[in-house]
Amino acid sequence: MVTVDGGILVQGEDNKLANEYKVVTKKEPTEMELRDMIFGMKVVKYVKSNAIVVVKDGVATGIGGGQVNRIWATKEALERGKGGAVLASDAFFPFRDCVDEAAKNGIKAIIQPGGSIRDEESVEACNEHGISMVFTGVRHFKH
């Protein structure tokens, strides 16, 4: 529960993890990338939204959180972790800009809930950059 001017915001506990994953790009993630992606989703659910986590070899190397938009959180996480890593997002990408930024920084795979009306733009960007993308169907976005 959070107080806001003139009221309160009640939000349920985030205790879900995705049990199924759907590869939505031409490129499939490797086994190690998939392990890192799943770990990234476990970490990102505990970061203040907008949240992005960069993971490499089982280690969270970059965390961007609490930003007012997803691209700022992406840039913050990528400043710390890049090069052959994977990226996890607590919510869908509303635009392809985060994928383009990830590609510039050597990200090889992305995991996110999906669900944007512009999902196809992000998928196309991944295909253009040779990045695999996985949808989970489970958001961890917190207000």
N, C-alpha and C positions, 0 to 999 in steps of 0.2 A: 504494500500500500504506500502510495506517495501522495503527499498533499500538493495541490496546485491552487493557484489563485481562484478562490470561489468554489473549490471542491476537492475531491480525492480521485486518484486513479487506482483501481484495484486490478491486479494482474495475477493470473495463476502462476504456480511454480513451474519452472521449465525442467521437467524431469524425463523428457523424451530424448531418445537417440534413434536415428533412422535404422531400420532393420533391413531395408532394401535400397539399392542404389541403381540408378539408370544412367548408362553411358549415352550421351546425346550427341557426341561428335564422331567424326570419321575415325579419329585416333583413339584407341583404347589405352587406359592407364596401365602401366606396368604393375606387377604385384607389389613392389616396394612403394610406388607412388600411391597405390590404393591404400596401403597400410598407413602411409603418412597422411593421406586425406582423411581417413577415419579418425586418426589421432587429432588432426586439426579441428575436426568438428566437435570432438570432446572438449578441446580447449576453448574454442570460440564461443561456446554456450555460456562460459563464465566471464566473458569480456563485455564491457558496456557497449551497447549498440551506438552507432554503426560499428561493427566489429569485423576485422580481418586478421587471420593468423597465417603466417608463413611457416612451413615445416620442411625440414630436410633431415633425412636419416633418423627419424623418430624424435627430433628435437625441435621445439618451437623457437625459431631463430628471429622472428619478427612478429610483433603484435601491434595492431593499430586499433584503437577503440575510443568510444565516446565522442566521435566526430559528428558534425551536423550533416555530412553527406558521405556516401560510400567511397568516392574517389579520394577524399582526404584520408580516410582510414586506410585505404589501399596504399597510398603513397607513404604514409607513416610506417606501415608494416614492412613495405619493400625497402625503406631506407636501412633497415636493420638486417633483413634476411632476403637473399636473392641467390641467383645462380643455381639452376637445376633443381629448385625446390618446388613444392606444391603450395597452393593457396586455398584457404577455407574461408567462407563467408557465412555470417549468421543469418543473412537474408538474401533475396534475389538481387541480381544486378539490374537496375532500371535502364541502364544504357551500356554500350559496349566499351566505354572509356576505361573501365577497370581492367577489362581483358587486354586492351591495347597497352596499358601501363604495365600490367603483369608481363606481357610478352617482351617489352623493352628491358625488363629486369631478369630475364632468363627463367621465368616460371614455366614449368612443363605440364602441369595439371591443375585443374581447379575443381573444387567441390562446393556446391551451393544448393539451396533448397529448390530453386526454380520457382515459377509461378508468376513471373512478370509478363505483361502483355508484349514486351519486347524481348522475350527469351531468345527468339530466333536470331536477333542481332548479335547477342553474346555468343551463341553457338557458331554463327557464321564467322565472327571474329576469331574464335578459337580455331576453327578449321583453316582460316587464312594463315594463322600463326603456327600451326602444327601443335596446338595445345589440346590435351584431352579435357573434357568437362563431364562431370557427373552431377546429376540431380538427386537429391535425397527426399524431397517432398516435405521436409520437416524444418520449420523456421525456428530460430533461437533469438529473434529480435526482441529487445526489451525497450520499453519507453522510459 
